[in-house]
């Protein structure tokens, strides 16, 4: 069904590296882990309960441990290399974008940010030599808990290293106090990135109820991104879906992740969400969010959607082809510039 290979546009570096590699990286760096038992460690760095996590704060705690282990140039290089190689070997993913926040991997300033980013690009280079069939790039992430100045540093680094494989920028992270996030405060950041030739994707509309719906509208209007990370709450609002379609924005939807975080209640809601997007002409790709952390693979996501009647085989093939096309590695990535 996917002769050209699969496209994975939404996966976090912290969730893309197998537990055994993370275990070894932690020991090589002398990191004090909360357990000496590998099986227990595996449960700590993945969503091990099939019922998922109680909330996104619980998921953030899993990411925090992954980021601690990946907080050295050695670990970042190895992680990027392992994620790209693993994606191709196990899933035949031939278009892959890995996203990560370099500031969450420099131990509060102890590590040099440039060294962390350059280590990631070295991992990218080595993987490209080993797997010439794969187009891969890196997305640097801002954070909703960071100051405007901190986030601007990440944009400046992304622009500095765009010739080395940085292809886009994003923002994610917890909302301070759980409140609605004002995305207009990063408008300057996003404009700079776009003007510099980087793709723009924004985490929004994964949760938050009515606030989440409002945030999607704000992001589409104020930030004019190429893509939205998740964006599933838009399925509730026909006008919002119309605005997304008119703006030529592509959603990156991660079905298993949304089930595990309770962003989507059950498989029925997954099906309803996808059917709403299909019927309203909203463009989307299918992704994992982090295959190792979510204990899934991209082919599992396609099989899930077909099994529950969310998408037909032709619609799955269209979504995969769109992933190759909407990638910041080529195609229509900078249509909004």
C-alpha positions as CSV (number, residue, x, y, z in Angstrom):
1,X,0.0,0.0,0.0
2,X,2.9,2.4,0.7
3,X,5.4,1.7,-2.1
4,X,7.3,5.0,-1.4
5,X,7.8,4.1,2.3
6,X,6.1,5.8,5.3
7,X,6.3,9.4,6.3
8,X,6.5,10.3,10.1
9,X,6.3,14.0,10.7
10,X,5.4,14.1,14.4
11,X,7.7,12.2,16.7
12,X,9.6,13.5,19.7
13,X,13.3,12.5,20.2
14,X,12.5,11.6,23.9
15,X,9.9,9.1,22.7
16,X,11.7,7.7,19.7
17,X,14.6,5.7,21.2
18,X,14.3,2.1,22.4
19,X,14.5,1.6,26.2
20,X,17.5,-0.6,26.0
21,X,19.5,2.2,24.3
22,X,18.3,4.7,26.8
23,X,19.3,2.4,29.6
24,X,22.8,2.1,28.2
25,X,23.1,5.8,27.6
26,X,22.1,6.5,31.2
27,X,24.8,4.2,32.5
28,X,27.5,5.4,30.1
29,X,27.0,8.9,31.5
30,X,26.8,7.9,35.1
31,X,23.2,9.2,35.6
32,X,21.6,8.2,38.8
33,X,18.4,6.4,37.8
34,X,15.4,5.9,40.1
35,X,15.8,2.1,39.7
36,X,18.5,-0.5,39.1
37,X,16.0,-2.9,37.5
38,X,15.8,-2.7,33.7
39,X,12.1,-3.9,33.5
40,X,11.1,-1.2,36.0
41,X,13.1,1.4,34.0
42,X,11.3,0.4,30.8
43,X,8.0,1.1,32.5
44,X,9.3,4.5,33.6
45,X,10.3,5.7,30.1
46,X,7.3,4.4,28.3
47,X,3.5,4.6,28.6
48,X,3.5,1.0,29.9
49,X,-0.1,0.9,31.1
50,X,-2.4,0.0,28.2
51,X,-5.0,2.3,29.8
52,X,-2.7,5.2,29.3
53,X,-1.7,8.0,31.6
54,X,-4.1,9.9,33.8
55,X,-3.2,13.3,32.4
56,X,-0.6,15.2,30.3
57,X,1.4,16.1,33.5
58,X,2.0,12.4,33.9
59,X,3.3,12.2,30.4
60,X,5.6,15.2,31.0
61,X,7.2,13.3,33.9
62,X,8.1,10.5,31.5
63,X,9.5,13.0,29.1
64,X,11.5,14.6,31.9
65,X,13.4,11.4,32.6
66,X,14.0,10.8,28.8
67,X,15.3,14.4,28.5
68,X,17.7,13.9,31.5
69,X,19.2,10.8,29.8
70,X,19.5,12.7,26.5
71,X,21.2,15.7,28.1
72,X,24.7,15.4,26.7
73,X,26.2,15.7,23.2
74,X,27.0,12.0,23.2
75,X,23.5,10.9,24.2
76,X,21.8,13.3,21.7
77,X,24.0,12.1,18.8
78,X,23.3,8.5,19.6
79,X,19.6,9.1,20.1
80,X,19.1,10.8,16.7
81,X,21.1,8.1,14.9
82,X,19.2,5.3,16.7
83,X,15.8,6.9,16.1
84,X,16.4,7.3,12.3
85,X,17.9,3.9,11.8
86,X,15.2,2.2,13.9
87,X,12.4,3.9,12.1
88,X,13.7,2.7,8.7
89,X,14.6,-0.8,9.8
90,X,11.4,-1.6,11.6
91,X,8.8,0.5,9.6
92,X,10.5,1.5,6.4
93,X,10.0,5.2,7.2
94,X,11.7,7.1,4.4
95,X,10.6,10.6,5.4
96,X,11.3,11.4,9.1
97,X,11.3,14.6,11.1
98,X,12.5,14.4,14.7
99,X,11.6,17.2,17.1
100,X,13.3,18.1,20.4
101,X,13.9,21.0,22.7
102,X,17.7,21.5,23.1
103,X,17.3,23.7,26.2
104,X,15.7,20.7,28.0
105,X,18.9,18.8,27.3
106,X,21.6,21.2,28.5
107,X,21.1,20.6,32.2
108,X,20.0,24.1,33.0
109,X,22.9,25.7,31.1
110,X,25.6,23.3,32.3
111,X,25.9,22.0,28.7
112,X,26.6,24.3,25.8
113,X,23.5,24.6,23.6
114,X,25.4,24.7,20.4
115,X,27.2,21.4,21.3
116,X,23.8,19.7,21.9
117,X,22.4,20.9,18.6
118,X,25.5,20.0,16.6
119,X,25.6,16.6,18.2
120,X,22.0,16.1,16.9
121,X,23.1,17.1,13.4
122,X,26.1,14.7,13.6
123,X,23.6,11.9,14.5
124,X,21.6,13.0,11.5
125,X,24.7,12.9,9.2
126,X,25.8,9.5,10.3
127,X,22.2,8.1,9.9
128,X,22.1,9.6,6.4
129,X,25.3,7.8,5.4
130,X,23.9,4.5,6.7
131,X,20.4,4.9,5.3
132,X,20.6,6.9,2.1
133,X,16.9,5.9,1.4
134,X,15.8,8.1,4.2
135,X,15.1,11.9,4.1
136,X,15.4,13.1,7.7
137,X,15.5,16.5,9.4
138,X,15.3,18.0,12.9
139,X,12.7,20.4,14.4
140,X,13.8,22.6,17.3
141,X,11.1,23.1,19.9
142,X,10.2,26.2,22.0
143,X,8.3,25.6,25.3
144,X,5.2,27.2,26.7
145,X,6.9,27.5,30.1
146,X,9.8,29.4,28.7
147,X,10.2,33.2,28.6
148,X,10.0,35.0,25.3
149,X,13.8,35.5,25.4
150,X,14.5,31.8,26.0
151,X,12.3,30.8,23.1
152,X,14.0,33.4,20.9
153,X,17.3,31.8,21.6
154,X,15.9,28.5,20.2
155,X,14.7,30.3,17.0
156,X,18.1,31.9,16.6
157,X,19.8,28.5,16.9
158,X,17.4,26.9,14.4
159,X,18.2,29.6,11.9
160,X,22.0,29.3,12.6
161,X,22.0,25.6,11.9
162,X,19.3,25.3,9.1
163,X,22.1,24.4,6.7
164,X,23.0,21.4,8.9
165,X,19.6,19.7,8.9
166,X,17.3,21.9,11.1
167,X,14.2,22.1,9.0
168,X,11.5,23.6,11.3
169,X,10.4,25.0,14.6
170,X,7.6,24.1,17.1
171,X,6.3,24.9,20.5
172,X,5.0,22.5,23.1
173,X,5.2,21.9,26.9
174,X,2.9,22.3,29.9
175,X,0.7,25.4,30.1
176,X,1.7,27.5,33.1
177,X,-1.0,27.0,35.7
178,X,-3.0,25.0,33.2
179,X,-4.4,28.2,31.8
180,X,-5.1,29.1,28.1
181,X,-1.8,29.9,26.4
182,X,-1.4,33.1,24.5
183,X,0.2,32.1,21.2
184,X,0.4,35.6,20.0
185,X,3.5,36.1,22.2
186,X,5.5,34.0,19.9
187,X,4.4,35.7,16.7
188,X,7.7,37.4,16.2
189,X,9.5,34.2,16.8
190,X,7.5,32.3,14.2
191,X,7.8,35.1,11.7
192,X,11.6,35.1,12.0
193,X,11.7,31.4,11.5
194,X,9.5,31.5,8.5
195,X,11.3,34.4,6.9
196,X,14.5,32.4,7.4
197,X,13.2,29.5,5.4
198,X,12.1,27.2,8.3
199,X,8.9,25.2,8.4
200,X,6.5,26.0,11.2
201,X,4.4,23.5,13.2
202,X,2.6,24.3,16.4
203,X,1.4,22.0,19.2
204,X,-2.2,23.0,19.7
205,X,-5.7,21.6,20.0
206,X,-4.7,18.3,21.7
207,X,-6.6,19.0,24.9
208,X,-8.2,21.9,26.8
209,X,-11.8,21.7,25.7
210,X,-13.2,25.1,24.5
211,X,-9.9,26.8,25.3
212,X,-8.2,24.3,23.0
213,X,-10.6,25.1,20.2
214,X,-10.0,28.9,20.7
215,X,-6.2,28.3,20.7
216,X,-6.4,26.6,17.3
217,X,-8.2,29.6,15.8
218,X,-5.7,32.0,17.3
219,X,-2.7,29.9,16.0
220,X,-4.1,29.6,12.5
221,X,-4.9,33.3,12.3
222,X,-1.9,34.8,14.1
223,X,0.9,32.4,13.4
224,X,0.0,31.1,10.0
225,X,1.8,27.7,10.5
226,X,2.4,25.1,7.9
227,X,1.2,22.4,10.2
228,X,-0.5,21.8,13.6
229,X,0.7,19.2,16.0
230,X,-2.5,17.2,16.9
231,X,-5.2,19.9,16.3
232,X,-7.9,17.2,16.9
233,X,-10.3,19.5,18.8
234,X,-10.9,21.3,15.5
235,X,-13.2,18.3,14.6
236,X,-15.8,19.9,16.9
237,X,-16.1,23.1,15.0
238,X,-17.1,23.3,11.2
239,X,-16.0,26.9,11.0
240,X,-12.6,26.2,12.4
241,X,-12.2,23.2,10.0
242,X,-13.1,25.6,7.2
243,X,-10.4,28.1,8.3
244,X,-7.8,25.3,8.5
245,X,-8.7,24.2,5.0
246,X,-8.6,27.7,3.7
247,X,-5.2,28.4,5.3
248,X,-3.8,25.2,3.7
249,X,-2.7,23.9,7.1
250,X,-2.0,20.2,7.6
251,X,-2.7,18.4,10.9
252,X,-0.3,15.8,12.4
253,X,-2.6,13.3,14.2
254,X,-1.3,10.7,16.6
255,X,-4.2,8.3,17.3
256,X,-2.6,5.9,19.9
257,X,-1.0,8.8,21.7
258,X,-4.4,10.6,21.8
259,X,-6.0,7.5,23.3
260,X,-3.3,7.0,25.9
261,X,-3.5,10.6,27.1
262,X,-7.3,10.6,27.0
263,X,-7.3,13.4,24.5
264,X,-9.7,11.1,22.6
265,X,-12.0,9.1,24.8
266,X,-12.1,5.9,22.8
267,X,-11.9,4.3,19.4
268,X,-15.4,5.6,18.5
269,X,-14.2,9.2,19.1
270,X,-11.1,8.5,17.0
271,X,-13.3,7.4,14.2
272,X,-15.6,10.4,14.5
273,X,-12.6,12.8,14.5
274,X,-11.1,11.4,11.4
275,X,-14.4,11.2,9.5
276,X,-15.1,14.9,10.4
277,X,-11.7,15.9,8.9
278,X,-12.3,13.8,5.8
279,X,-15.8,15.1,5.2
280,X,-14.6,18.7,5.8
281,X,-11.6,18.5,3.5
282,X,-9.0,19.0,6.3
283,X,-5.6,17.8,5.4
284,X,-3.9,15.5,7.9
285,X,-1.0,13.1,8.3
286,X,-0.7,10.1,10.7
287,X,2.1,9.9,13.2
288,X,3.1,8.2,16.5
289,X,4.2,11.1,18.8
290,X,7.0,8.8,19.9
291,X,6.9,5.1,18.9
292,X,9.0,3.7,21.7
293,X,7.4,5.8,24.5
294,X,3.9,5.0,23.2
295,X,4.7,1.4,22.5
296,X,3.4,1.6,19.0
297,X,4.7,1.9,15.5
298,X,3.5,3.8,12.5
299,X,2.1,0.7,10.7
300,X,0.2,0.0,13.9
301,X,-1.4,3.4,13.6
302,X,-2.6,2.7,10.1
303,X,-3.9,-0.7,11.0
304,X,-5.8,0.8,14.0
305,X,-7.5,3.4,11.8
306,X,-8.4,0.8,9.2
307,X,-9.7,-1.7,11.8
308,X,-12.1,0.8,13.5
309,X,-13.4,2.2,10.2
310,X,-11.8,5.6,10.6
311,X,-10.1,5.5,7.2
312,X,-10.3,3.4,4.1
313,X,-7.1,1.9,2.5
314,X,-7.2,4.7,-0.1
315,X,-7.6,7.4,2.5
316,X,-4.7,5.9,4.5
317,X,-2.5,5.9,1.3
318,X,-3.5,9.6,0.7
319,X,-2.6,10.5,4.3
320,X,0.8,8.9,3.9
321,X,1.5,10.5,0.6
322,X,0.5,13.8,2.1
323,X,3.1,13.2,4.8
324,X,5.9,13.0,2.2
325,X,4.5,16.1,0.6
326,X,3.9,18.2,3.7
327,X,7.4,17.5,5.1
328,X,9.7,20.4,5.7
329,X,12.4,18.5,3.9
330,X,10.7,19.4,0.5
331,X,7.4,19.7,-1.2
332,X,5.0,22.4,0.0
333,X,6.7,23.2,3.3
334,X,7.0,26.9,2.9
335,X,3.8,27.7,1.1
336,X,2.9,30.2,3.8
337,X,6.1,32.3,3.4
